[in-house]
C-alpha cells in the first residue's frame, strides 16, 4: 500500500484462515481498512474447533496438537499415512463430498477432493508446512479484541462447515458492533461455491452500499463547504455595505 501510495484499503476480503489474518490486521492498524468481508472463518484457536461443527468437544484440540507434533517429529510414518489417505480419496469423494454436494445442489466434489488431497500430494516439506500453520493459528486469537473492531463487516458462514464452524461467525457477529451475518443452513466450508449468486450478490451489495455512503458523505461535506463559503461571502458583503 505504501508502494502504491494508498492511505487506506477500501475492503479486506478474507476466506477461511484469511479471516484471522484480517482480524489481526484491523486490530493492529484500525485506520488502514474501511470494511471487512469475512467468509467461512474463525476468530482464533483453530484446532480447538476443527471438525466440531455444532459445539466444542473437550480435549479434542489437544489431541490434534499431539497428533500433528507426532507426525512432524517422526517423518517415517508420513509416507504410509499419505498412501492410506490417497487410497481412500475416491471413497471420500463418493461417500462424503458427493452427497454433500447433492444436498446443497452443487456438484463440486472434485474441487473438494482436490482441496483435501493438496495436503498430501506433494513433497513432505509441503505437507510439513501445511501442518505447521494450524499450530500457529491455534495459538492466535482475536476474540478479546472483537468488540473494538468498528469497521462495517459482512460475515458469511455455513451451518455445516466443519473446518471453521459457524459458531465462530456467530460469536464474531455478537461482539463486533457494526457486523452483518449471513448464514446458510445447508452451507459448508465452500459456501461461496454452493450459493454463488446469493453470497456473491450480498458481497457486491455490501460494497456498493458502502461506496454510496461514501459518495453521499463526500457530497454532504462538499455542500457544507460550499455553504460555509457562501455564508462567509455574505457576511463580508454585509460588513462592507455597513462600512
Backbone as numpy.savetxt, mean C-alpha at the origin, in Angstrom:
# Nx Ny Nz CAx CAy CAz Cx Cy Cz
13.63 13.34 -6.50 12.80 14.55 -6.50 13.66 15.80 -6.50
14.77 15.76 -5.74 15.69 16.90 -5.77 16.30 17.08 -7.16
16.64 15.97 -7.80 17.22 16.03 -9.14 16.23 16.63 -10.14
14.95 16.30 -9.99 13.93 16.80 -10.92 13.43 18.19 -10.53
13.84 18.64 -9.36 13.41 19.96 -8.92 11.99 19.98 -8.36
11.53 18.82 -7.88 10.17 18.74 -7.32 10.21 19.00 -5.82
9.33 19.87 -5.36 9.24 20.13 -3.94 8.29 19.16 -3.24
7.30 18.66 -4.01 6.31 17.74 -3.43 5.97 16.64 -4.42
5.56 15.51 -3.86 5.03 14.41 -4.66 3.51 14.44 -4.56
2.83 14.51 -5.70 1.37 14.64 -5.66 0.70 13.42 -5.03
1.22 12.22 -5.35 0.61 11.02 -4.80 1.63 9.90 -4.69
1.56 9.16 -3.61 2.36 7.96 -3.44 1.42 6.77 -3.53
1.72 5.81 -4.43 0.93 4.60 -4.54 1.80 3.42 -4.13
1.37 2.72 -3.08 2.12 1.57 -2.59 1.27 0.32 -2.61
1.88 -0.78 -3.08 1.18 -2.06 -3.12 1.92 -3.07 -2.26
1.19 -3.84 -1.48 1.73 -4.91 -0.65 2.76 -4.33 0.34
4.01 -4.79 0.30 5.02 -4.28 1.23 5.35 -2.82 0.95
5.00 -2.33 -0.24 5.21 -0.92 -0.55 4.37 0.01 0.32
3.32 -0.54 0.96 2.52 0.26 1.89 3.35 0.67 3.10
4.14 -0.27 3.63 5.00 0.06 4.77 6.05 1.10 4.38
6.56 0.99 3.15 7.54 1.98 2.67 6.89 3.36 2.63
5.66 3.43 2.12 4.96 4.72 2.04 4.66 5.31 3.41
4.25 4.47 4.34 3.96 4.96 5.69 5.22 5.48 6.36
6.34 4.79 6.15 7.61 5.26 6.71 8.01 6.59 6.08
7.77 6.72 4.78 8.13 7.95 4.06 7.38 9.15 4.61
6.05 9.02 4.75 5.27 10.18 5.16 5.42 10.50 6.65
5.80 9.51 7.46 6.06 9.82 8.87 7.43 10.48 9.04
8.37 10.17 8.16 9.68 10.82 8.22 9.67 12.19 7.57
8.95 12.31 6.44 8.91 13.56 5.68 7.45 13.91 5.38
6.72 14.40 6.36 5.28 14.63 6.19 4.93 15.67 5.14
5.83 16.59 4.83 5.53 17.64 3.85 5.91 17.24 2.43
6.40 16.03 2.24 6.90 15.62 0.94 5.82 15.04 0.03
4.77 14.45 0.63 3.73 13.76 -0.14 2.38 14.37 0.18
1.58 14.61 -0.86 0.28 15.24 -0.65 -0.81 14.24 -0.31
-0.77 13.03 -0.89 -1.82 12.05 -0.61 -1.28 10.64 -0.85
-2.00 9.66 -0.35 -1.54 8.27 -0.38 -2.61 7.36 -0.97
-2.18 6.38 -1.75 -3.03 5.28 -2.20 -2.34 4.00 -1.73
-2.99 3.27 -0.83 -2.38 2.09 -0.20 -3.18 0.85 -0.57
-2.55 -0.05 -1.32 -3.22 -1.25 -1.83 -2.69 -2.51 -1.15
-3.59 -3.27 -0.56 -3.25 -4.59 -0.01 -1.96 -4.56 0.80
-1.92 -3.71 1.82 -0.70 -3.58 2.60 -0.93 -3.72 4.09
0.16 -3.55 4.82 0.14 -3.65 6.27 0.86 -2.45 6.87
0.58 -2.18 8.14 1.26 -1.07 8.82 2.51 -1.54 9.55
2.77 -2.86 9.56 3.99 -3.35 10.19 3.85 -4.75 10.72
4.97 -5.30 11.20 5.04 -6.64 11.80 4.36 -7.68 10.90
4.93 -7.80 9.71 4.30 -8.59 8.65 4.19 -10.07 9.00
5.24 -10.66 9.57 5.22 -12.10 9.85 4.19 -12.47 10.91
3.81 -11.50 11.74 2.84 -11.79 12.79 1.39 -11.77 12.29
1.22 -11.53 10.98 -0.13 -11.60 10.40 -0.16 -12.42 9.12
0.98 -12.89 8.64 1.05 -13.67 7.41 0.24 -14.96 7.52
-0.56 -15.23 6.48 -1.42 -16.42 6.41 -2.46 -16.46 7.53
-2.83 -15.31 8.06 -3.83 -15.21 9.13 -4.87 -14.16 8.72
-5.77 -14.49 7.79 -6.61 -13.46 7.17 -7.65 -12.83 8.08
-8.09 -13.50 9.12 -9.21 -12.98 9.91 -8.81 -12.58 11.34
-7.80 -13.19 11.90 -7.32 -12.82 13.23 -5.91 -13.35 13.39
-5.16 -12.74 14.30 -3.77 -13.16 14.53 -3.73 -14.41 15.39
-2.93 -15.37 14.94 -2.76 -16.63 15.69 -1.54 -16.49 16.60
-1.68 -16.71 17.89 -0.53 -16.57 18.81 0.62 -17.49 18.43
1.83 -16.97 18.55 3.08 -17.70 18.36 3.43 -17.99 16.90
2.49 -17.80 15.96 2.77 -18.15 14.57 3.86 -17.25 13.97
3.87 -15.97 14.37 4.90 -15.06 13.87 6.29 -15.52 14.28
6.44 -15.98 15.53 7.73 -16.49 16.00 8.14 -17.75 15.26
7.17 -18.59 14.92 7.47 -19.81 14.17 8.00 -19.47 12.78
7.39 -18.48 12.14 7.87 -18.05 10.83 9.31 -17.54 10.92
9.61 -16.77 11.96 10.97 -16.26 12.16 11.97 -17.42 12.26
11.67 -18.39 13.10 12.56 -19.53 13.30 12.74 -20.32 12.01
11.65 -20.52 11.27 11.71 -21.27 10.02 12.61 -20.58 9.00
12.46 -19.25 8.87 13.28 -18.51 7.91 14.75 -18.53 8.32
15.02 -18.37 9.60 16.41 -18.41 10.07 17.03 -19.78 9.83
16.25 -20.82 10.05 16.73 -22.19 9.82 17.11 -22.39 8.36
16.26 -21.93 7.45 16.54 -22.10 6.02 17.75 -21.27 5.60
17.86 -20.05 6.15 18.99 -19.20 5.82 20.31 -19.77 6.36
20.25 -20.42 7.49 21.48 -20.94 8.10 21.92 -22.24 7.43
20.96 -23.12 7.12 21.31 -24.43 6.56 20.88 -24.48 5.10
21.77 -24.04 4.23 21.45 -23.93 2.80 21.25 -25.30 2.15
21.80 -26.37 2.74 21.69 -27.68 2.11 20.24 -28.18 2.08
19.38 -27.61 2.93 17.97 -28.01 2.92 17.16 -27.23 1.88
17.80 -26.20 1.30 17.04 -25.35 0.40 16.67 -26.04 -0.90
17.62 -26.77 -1.50 17.37 -27.40 -2.79 16.27 -28.46 -2.71
16.28 -29.34 -1.69 15.14 -30.28 -1.58 13.80 -29.57 -1.39
13.80 -28.49 -0.59 12.57 -27.74 -0.38 12.09 -27.10 -1.69
13.03 -26.56 -2.44 12.68 -25.94 -3.72 12.06 -26.96 -4.68
12.62 -28.16 -4.73 12.09 -29.20 -5.61 10.68 -29.61 -5.21
10.45 -29.70 -3.90 9.10 -30.06 -3.43 8.09 -29.00 -3.83
8.46 -27.73 -3.64 7.53 -26.64 -3.96 7.23 -26.60 -5.45
8.25 -26.74 -6.27 8.04 -26.72 -7.72 7.18 -27.90 -8.16
7.37 -29.06 -7.51 6.60 -30.24 -7.88 5.11 -30.10 -7.56
4.80 -29.30 -6.53 3.38 -29.14 -6.18 2.79 -27.85 -6.77
3.56 -27.14 -7.60 3.07 -25.87 -8.12 1.83 -26.05 -8.99
1.80 -27.14 -9.78 0.63 -27.40 -10.63 -0.60 -27.67 -9.76
-0.41 -28.47 -8.71 -1.52 -28.74 -7.79 -1.99 -27.46 -7.11
-1.03 -26.61 -6.76 -1.37 -25.35 -6.12 -2.19 -24.47 -7.06
-1.79 -24.45 -8.33 -2.50 -23.63 -9.31 -3.92 -24.13 -9.53
-4.07 -25.46 -9.65 -5.38 -26.05 -9.96 -6.30 -26.05 -8.74
-5.74 -26.35 -7.56 -6.58 -26.55 -6.37 -6.78 -25.28 -5.54
-5.90 -24.28 -5.70 -6.01 -23.06 -4.89 -6.28 -21.84 -5.75
-5.36 -21.51 -6.63 -5.47 -20.25 -7.39 -6.64 -20.27 -8.37
-6.87 -21.41 -9.02 -7.97 -21.47 -9.98 -9.34 -21.35 -9.31
-9.62 -22.09 -8.20 -10.90 -21.90 -7.52 -11.12 -20.48 -7.01
-10.05 -19.86 -6.46 -10.19 -18.48 -6.00 -10.50 -17.56 -7.17
-9.82 -17.79 -8.31 -10.11 -17.00 -9.50 -11.53 -17.21 -9.99
-12.04 -18.43 -9.85 -13.43 -18.71 -10.26 -14.41 -17.97 -9.35
-14.13 -17.95 -8.05 -15.01 -17.26 -7.11 -15.06 -15.77 -7.41
-13.91 -15.21 -7.71 -13.84 -13.76 -7.98 -14.09 -13.41 -9.44
-14.39 -14.43 -10.27 -14.68 -14.24 -11.69 -13.49 -13.65 -12.45
-12.27 -13.99 -12.01 -11.07 -13.53 -12.69 -10.14 -14.73 -12.90
-9.68 -14.93 -14.12 -8.81 -16.06 -14.43 -7.36 -15.59 -14.37
-6.82 -15.59 -13.19 -5.46 -15.10 -13.01 -4.58 -16.14 -12.32
-4.96 -17.43 -12.43 -4.20 -18.44 -11.70 -2.75 -18.54 -12.18
-2.50 -18.29 -13.47 -1.13 -18.37 -13.97 -0.28 -17.23 -13.39
-0.88 -16.06 -13.29 -0.15 -14.93 -12.69 0.17 -15.22 -11.23
-0.81 -15.72 -10.48 -0.59 -15.99 -9.06 0.44 -17.10 -8.87
0.42 -18.11 -9.75 1.40 -19.19 -9.66 2.81 -18.67 -9.93
2.96 -17.87 -10.96 4.28 -17.30 -11.27 4.75 -16.37 -10.15
3.81 -15.63 -9.55 4.14 -14.76 -8.42 4.72 -15.58 -7.27
4.13 -16.74 -7.03 4.58 -17.62 -5.96 5.92 -18.28 -6.30
6.06 -18.75 -7.56 7.27 -19.46 -7.96 8.47 -18.55 -8.12
8.24 -17.24 -8.25 9.36 -16.31 -8.37 10.29 -16.41 -7.15
9.73 -16.84 -6.06 10.51 -17.01 -4.83 11.52 -18.15 -4.96
11.19 -19.19 -5.76 11.98 -20.41 -5.78 12.72 -20.67 -7.09
12.35 -20.01 -8.15 12.80 -20.40 -9.49 14.21 -19.94 -9.86
14.82 -19.07 -9.06 16.11 -18.51 -9.45 17.20 -18.99 -8.49
18.29 -18.27 -8.41 19.42 -18.71 -7.59 19.08 -18.67 -6.11
19.90 -19.34 -5.32 19.69 -19.36 -3.88 19.90 -17.97 -3.28
20.79 -17.16 -3.88 20.99 -15.80 -3.40 19.72 -14.98 -3.57
19.05 -15.17 -4.71 17.76 -14.49 -4.95 16.75 -14.88 -3.87
16.67 -16.16 -3.57 15.71 -16.64 -2.57 16.08 -16.16 -1.17
17.38 -16.14 -0.87 17.82 -15.67 0.44 17.47 -14.20 0.64
17.65 -13.40 -0.39 17.26 -11.99 -0.29 15.75 -11.86 -0.09
15.00 -12.73 -0.76 13.54 -12.74 -0.59 13.18 -13.03 0.87
13.95 -13.91 1.50 13.64 -14.32 2.87 14.12 -13.31 3.91
15.05 -12.46 3.54 15.57 -11.47 4.49 14.60 -10.32 4.71
13.90 -9.90 3.65 13.08 -8.71 3.84 11.84 -8.94 4.71
11.25 -10.18 4.78 10.17 -10.35 5.77 10.62 -10.12 7.20
11.89 -10.47 7.51 12.42 -10.20 8.86 12.42 -8.69 9.12
12.94 -7.93 8.14 13.02 -6.48 8.31 11.63 -5.87 8.41
10.70 -6.34 7.58 9.34 -5.81 7.60 8.61 -6.17 8.89
8.96 -7.30 9.46 8.33 -7.68 10.73 8.87 -6.85 11.89
10.12 -6.41 11.77 10.70 -5.56 12.82 10.23 -4.11 12.70
9.65 -3.76 11.56 9.20 -2.38 11.34 7.71 -2.25 11.66
7.33 -1.11 12.20 5.92 -0.81 12.43 5.69 0.70 12.44
4.63 1.12 11.76 4.20 2.53 11.79 2.92 2.71 12.57
2.50 1.65 13.28 1.21 1.68 13.96 1.10 2.85 14.93
2.17 3.11 15.69 2.13 4.14 16.72 2.12 5.55 16.14
2.34 5.68 14.82 2.37 7.00 14.18 1.22 7.21 13.20
0.34 6.23 13.06 -0.74 6.34 12.07 -1.63 7.55 12.34
-1.86 7.87 13.60 -2.76 8.98 13.92 -2.17 10.34 13.55
-0.85 10.38 13.27 -0.22 11.64 12.91 -0.21 11.90 11.41
-0.62 10.90 10.61 -0.60 11.03 9.15 -1.86 11.77 8.71
-1.70 13.00 8.25 -2.84 13.85 7.91 -3.16 13.87 6.43
-2.34 13.23 5.60 -2.61 13.21 4.16 -3.92 12.49 3.87
-4.64 12.95 2.86 -5.81 12.21 2.40 -5.33 10.89 1.83
-5.99 9.81 2.24 -5.51 8.47 1.92 -6.65 7.58 1.45
-6.41 6.85 0.37 -7.33 5.82 -0.10 -6.70 4.46 0.22
-7.41 3.66 1.02 -6.93 2.34 1.43 -7.79 1.29 0.76
-7.15 0.36 0.06 -7.88 -0.69 -0.68 -7.40 -2.05 -0.20
-8.33 -2.96 0.06 -7.97 -4.29 0.53 -9.01 -5.31 0.09
-8.69 -6.58 0.30 -9.62 -7.67 0.04 -9.78 -8.52 1.29
-10.99 -8.92 1.59 -11.24 -9.65 2.83 -10.56 -11.03 2.84
-10.24 -11.59 1.66 -9.61 -12.90 1.58 -8.10 -12.80 1.37
-7.52 -11.65 1.62 -6.08 -11.46 1.49 -5.38 -12.18 2.64
-4.54 -13.17 2.31 -3.84 -13.92 3.35 -2.41 -13.45 3.53
-1.90 -12.60 2.64 -0.52 -12.12 2.75 -0.45 -10.86 3.60
-1.31 -9.91 3.33 -1.43 -8.70 4.16 -2.91 -8.57 4.54
-3.32 -9.24 5.61 -4.73 -9.36 5.95 -5.47 -8.03 6.05
-6.77 -8.09 5.79 -7.60 -6.89 5.70 -7.67 -6.14 7.02
-7.48 -6.80 8.16 -7.61 -6.07 9.43 -6.51 -5.01 9.57
-5.39 -5.17 8.86 -4.39 -4.11 8.83 -5.00 -2.84 8.23
-5.73 -3.00 7.13 -6.33 -1.84 6.46 -7.40 -1.20 7.33
-8.18 -2.02 8.02 -9.19 -1.47 8.92 -8.55 -0.70 10.07
-7.44 -1.21 10.60 -6.74 -0.51 11.67 -6.15 0.81 11.17
-5.59 0.80 9.96 -5.07 2.04 9.38 -6.20 3.05 9.19
-7.32 2.58 8.68 -8.46 3.48 8.45 -8.99 4.06 9.75
-8.99 3.25 10.80 -9.50 3.73 12.10 -8.61 4.80 12.71
-7.31 4.75 12.45 -6.37 5.66 13.09 -5.95 6.84 12.22
-6.04 6.70 10.92 -5.63 7.79 10.03 -6.83 8.71 9.80
-6.77 9.96 10.21 -7.97 10.83 10.26 -8.57 11.16 8.91
-7.79 11.18 7.83 -8.31 11.58 6.51 -8.28 10.43 5.53
-8.63 9.24 5.98 -8.56 8.04 5.14 -9.94 7.58 4.70
-9.96 6.93 3.53 -11.16 6.29 2.99 -10.83 4.84 2.71
-11.72 3.92 3.08 -11.46 2.49 2.95 -12.37 1.87 1.89
-11.75 1.08 1.00 -12.49 0.28 0.03 -12.09 -1.17 0.24
-13.02 -2.00 0.69 -12.75 -3.42 0.95 -13.69 -4.27 0.12
-13.12 -5.20 -0.67 -13.91 -6.13 -1.46 -14.02 -7.45 -0.71
-15.24 -7.91 -0.50 -15.50 -9.09 0.32 -14.81 -10.33 -0.23
-14.83 -10.50 -1.55 -14.21 -11.67 -2.17 -12.84 -11.35 -2.75
-12.28 -10.22 -2.39 -10.98 -9.83 -2.90 -9.85 -10.51 -2.16
-8.74 -10.75 -2.87 -7.56 -11.36 -2.28 -6.41 -10.34 -2.32
-5.18 -10.85 -2.31 -4.02 -9.96 -2.38 -3.89 -9.31 -3.76
-4.66 -9.80 -4.71 -4.61 -9.29 -6.08 -5.90 -8.55 -6.43
-6.38 -7.74 -5.52 -7.68 -7.09 -5.68 -7.71 -6.17 -6.90
-6.56 -5.61 -7.27 -6.52 -4.74 -8.44 -6.74 -5.53 -9.72
-6.31 -6.80 -9.75 -6.56 -7.65 -10.90 -7.98 -8.19 -10.89
-8.53 -8.41 -9.71 -9.86 -9.00 -9.59 -10.97 -7.99 -9.86
-10.75 -6.74 -9.48 -11.75 -5.69 -9.68 -11.08 -4.47 -10.33
-10.57 -4.63 -11.56 -9.79 -3.54 -12.16 -10.61 -2.28 -12.41
-11.87 -2.46 -12.84 -12.68 -1.28 -13.14 -13.03 -0.51 -11.87
-13.46 -1.25 -10.83 -13.90 -0.59 -9.61 -12.73 0.01 -8.83
-11.67 -0.80 -8.64 -10.53 -0.31 -7.87 -9.77 0.76 -8.65
-9.52 0.49 -9.94 -8.85 1.49 -10.76 -9.65 2.77 -10.86
-10.98 2.63 -11.01 -11.84 3.82 -11.06 -11.82 4.61 -9.77
-11.78 3.89 -8.64 -11.73 4.58 -7.34 -10.43 5.36 -7.19
-9.32 4.79 -7.67 -8.03 5.49 -7.58 -8.05 6.73 -8.46
-8.55 6.58 -9.70 -8.61 7.74 -10.61 -9.51 8.83 -10.03
-10.67 8.44 -9.51 -11.58 9.41 -8.92 -10.95 10.11 -7.73
-10.26 9.35 -6.90 -9.59 9.92 -5.72 -8.56 10.97 -6.13
-7.76 10.65 -7.14 -6.73 11.58 -7.59 -7.34 12.78 -8.29
-8.38 12.55 -9.11 -9.01 13.67 -9.83 -9.71 14.61 -8.87
-10.34 14.07 -7.84 -10.98 14.93 -6.83 -9.95 15.80 -6.14
-8.79 15.21 -5.86 -7.74 15.99 -5.21 -7.24 17.10 -6.13
-7.13 16.77 -7.42 -6.68 17.79 -8.36 -7.70 18.92 -8.47
-9.00 18.54 -8.46 -10.06 19.56 -8.50 -10.00 20.45 -7.26
-9.79 19.82 -6.09 -9.68 20.61 -4.85 -8.50 21.58 -4.93
-7.39 21.10 -5.50 -6.22 21.95 -5.61 -6.47 23.13 -6.55
-7.16 22.83 -7.67 -7.49 23.89 -8.63 -8.40 24.92 -7.99
-9.41 24.42 -7.23 -10.34 25.34 -6.56 -9.60 26.19 -5.53
-8.72 25.56 -4.77 -7.97 26.30 -3.76 -7.08 27.36 -4.40
-6.43 26.98 -5.52 -5.57 27.95 -6.20 -6.38 29.09 -6.78
-7.58 28.76 -7.33 -8.42 29.82 -7.89 -8.95 30.74 -6.79
-9.27 30.15 -5.62 -9.72 30.96 -4.49 -8.61 31.89 -4.01
-7.38 31.31 -3.93 -6.27 32.15 -3.49 -5.99 33.26 -4.49
-6.13 32.95 -5.79 -5.92 33.97 -6.81 -6.98 35.06 -6.71
-8.26 34.64 -6.54 -9.34 35.62 -6.43 -9.16 36.46 -5.17
-8.68 35.81 -4.10 -8.45 36.57 -2.86 -7.36 37.61 -3.07
-6.31 37.23 -3.80 -5.24 38.18 -4.09 -5.74 39.33 -4.94
-6.59 39.00 -5.94 -7.16 40.04 -6.80 -8.02 40.99 -6.00
-8.83 40.42 -5.09 -9.69 41.26 -4.25 -8.86 42.17 -3.34
-7.75 41.61 -2.82 -6.89 42.42 -1.97 -6.28 43.59 -2.74
-5.82 43.29 -3.96 -5.22 44.37 -4.78 -6.26 45.41 -5.14
-7.50 44.96 -5.44 -8.58 45.90 -5.75 -8.90 46.79 -4.56
-9.00 46.18 -3.39 -9.31 46.97 -2.19 -8.20 47.95 -1.88
-6.96 47.52 -2.09 -5.84 48.43 -1.86 -5.88 49.60 -2.83
-6.17 49.31 -4.11 -6.24 50.38 -5.10 -7.38 51.35 -4.79
-8.51 50.81 -4.33 -9.65 51.67 -3.97 -9.30 52.56 -2.79
-8.63 51.97 -1.78 -8.28 52.77 -0.61 -7.27 53.86 -0.99
-6.37 53.56 -1.90 -5.40 54.55 -2.35 -6.10 55.68 -3.10
-7.05 55.29 -3.98 -7.76 56.33 -4.74 -8.58 57.21 -3.82
-9.17 56.62 -2.79 -9.96 57.41 -1.82 -9.06 58.39 -1.05
-7.90 57.91 -0.65 -7.00 58.78 0.10 -6.49 59.92 -0.78
-6.28 59.63 -2.06 -5.86 60.67 -2.99 -6.94 61.71 -3.17
-8.21 61.25 -3.32 -9.31 62.18 -3.51 -9.53 63.06 -2.28
-9.32 62.49 -1.10 -9.48 63.28 0.14 -8.40 64.35 0.24
-7.19 63.94 -0.14 -6.10 64.90 -0.06 -6.29 66.02 -1.10
